[in-house]
Structure formats: structure tokens, C-alpha cells
Amino acid sequence: MRYVLPAAVALLAIAIGVAAVVLGEADDSPGLQALGAALVIATIAFGVRMLLRRRSR
């Protein structure tokens, strides 16, 4: 149960990042694509880091 809220927030952040990449491609905006990609990568890295820290305890 304690993974539900962080997982929901992570999925929302990834969805927003993917939408930013798609909309940035449609508008030919490399800055928006970079921000979207950075958001997705940072969310995945934070999630993996959180899982590894909880597992080591």
C-alpha cells in the first residue's frame, strides 16, 4: 500500500514527460522535447533509487 502513491505520481510524471516530447515534436520545439525527456529519465532514476534504498534496509 505504501507504494501506491509514489507509483501513481511516477506514472503521472512519465505521462506528462511523454506528452511534452510528443507535443514538442509536433511544434518542432527541441527545448520542450528535452524537458520532457529529462522528466522521464529523472523519474525513472528516482524510482529505481527509491526501490534500491528500500530493498537494502
N, C-alpha and C positions, 0 to 999 in steps of 0.2 A: 504494500500500500504506500510505502514511503517513496517508491519510485514513480508513482503515477503523475504527480505534479511536475517533477523535473522532466519526465519524458514528454509530457504534453507541451511544456514550454519549449523543449528542444525541437519537437516536431513543428511547432508554430514558427520558430526561428528559421528552421530549414525551409519551410514552405515560403516564408517571406523572402529568404535569400534566393530561392529558385525563381520566384516571381520577379525579383529585381533583375536577375540575369536575363530572363526571357523578355521582360519589358525593355531592358537596356539594349538588347539585341534588335528589337523591333524599332527602337528610336535611334539606333546607331550611336549609343552613348557608352563609351568604354568605361567611364567613371562609375556609372550605375552597375555595370556588369562586374567591375572589380569589387565594389562594395558588397554586392550580392554573393559573389564567390568567397570573399573574406568572411562574411557572416556564416555561410555554410561550413567552411573549413574550421572557423573558430568554435562553432557549436559542436561539431563532431570531436574536435580535440578536447574541449572542456568535458564532454560526456565521457570520453574514454578515460580521461584523467580522474574524473569523479568515481567511475567504476573501479579503476585500479586502486585508488586510495581506500575505498570501502572494502575491497577484497583483501587488502593487506592487513587490515585490523583484526 
